[in-house]
């Protein structure tokens, strides 16, 4: 056991020792915090600050999410065409204007404004993955993407908590602080200017047609990403519903912490493994590991049942992200990572109404069961398309 732990530490130390990787992870993590806080900040601002309720807040949050999902590939294309710094200037200005206006607008006006802000959301997640794919040697790609998945896990745990604290503490000026965080994040990323093409190649080359690379294994990786997020979102909503039905909602914070911790451990093991399972197998294990959560029970039982569900979260997402980065042509890597970001958004967008309807009309267990069935179906298709067999690695 000690040897395995020492080996995994050495593996990650080797990744962090690569030129530019440590500052990329640190600045990338900081740049992701305002992005992950956006949903809860807008929800609390509209529902509580403007006293418009959660339905209006959902429309505003959905608008910015839709904007991000639709335009992420185009923002990636801009990075491919004009370079990262120019795109960050555009995105940073857009966020400064939007968050500067948020306290001054009513809920109705916020909906189209939020959609516009989503169209030019800073590509904080995509840039890190694009840089990892472009600059990390093949033998270090898996642990590098595993570290990215673990960093994302922590960002989604810390960002919303900080956003909630800011809005509740400073209800009037909280959105301005979020806007300031976006500006600082884009400035920091622009200062770092991580490589987004192999060998330091300059932007501006005409990219290969999308139809030449958006097929087969790439479509599988994007579909796996969406399915994994659908599974995670449905599980989260179902757990909240189960705890609420037992008047134990306050225990969700602990359950979520344990869930995230299990994901971090799984991501650590995946990144250090010499021959990890392929994406299709990890996706299937995520679905099967999540199914026991449908059993429900008191808070302590749900918390324990979330451990196997969480263990395959980061590995499944890291494997899919690594595949996207590896298969993307160098001149179209921004578009590919943008599509990966869109897949994340699509998975969450589909999961919320699907799980909500099933929770209200059937039971929380039904939401988990249907999500697991969809995820397993995608895993089977992924295995068939890529020629994957259990115990072998997809190539």
Beta strands, then each sheet from edge to edge (+ up, - down):
end
